[in-house]
Amino acid sequence: MTAWTPKLTNVTGRNGATGTGEFVDADGAVTFTAQIVARTETSAATDAGFGLTLPVPAKPGNRIIFLLSLDGRDADHGVWTGHGQIYAGSDGKTIDRLRVTSPSNGAALQNITHLYGNAEGAAEAEIITVSGSYIRA
C-alpha cells in the first residue's frame, strides 16, 4: 500500500482537519481508505458540503459511491454511516460529496457541512473514514 494525504475540499476559512490514507493502484483500479480527523471547527463553503481529494483521479463520466462513516466522538456521541459520491459529470479528481444519514430521518442523507472538532466542549476530534475502489483515469 502507498500512503497519501487526503484533504477536505469546499472548505471555508481555516481547514482544521488533517488526513491520512493508503491506496493500491493496480491493473487500472484503485482501492483506498482515507481518514479525516477534525481537530478544530471546520465549515464547508457551501451547503453542498465537503468533498475529498483522491489519491489518483478516477475515470471521468462514471457515478461512483464509496462507504463512509462519521464518528462524532465527544461532540455527538455517535457514529453515522453514509457515502461519498462522485457524480457522472465530475472530472474524477475528487469525491464531490460526503453525506451521512440524517438524525431526524435515518433514510435521508444529508451533506456534511460542519465539523465541530474541539468546539462546544469536545475533548477529542470527529473522524470521517471513506473507503472504496474505482477505475483510474
Buried (B, 14 or more C-beta within 10 A) or exposed (E): EEEBEBBBBBBEEEBBBBBEBBBBBEEEEBBBBBBBBBBBBBBBEEEEBBBBBBBBBBBEEEEBBBEBBBBBBBBBEEEBEBBBBBBEEBEBBBBBBBBBBEEEEEEEBBBBBBBBBBBEEBEEBBBBBBBBEBEBB
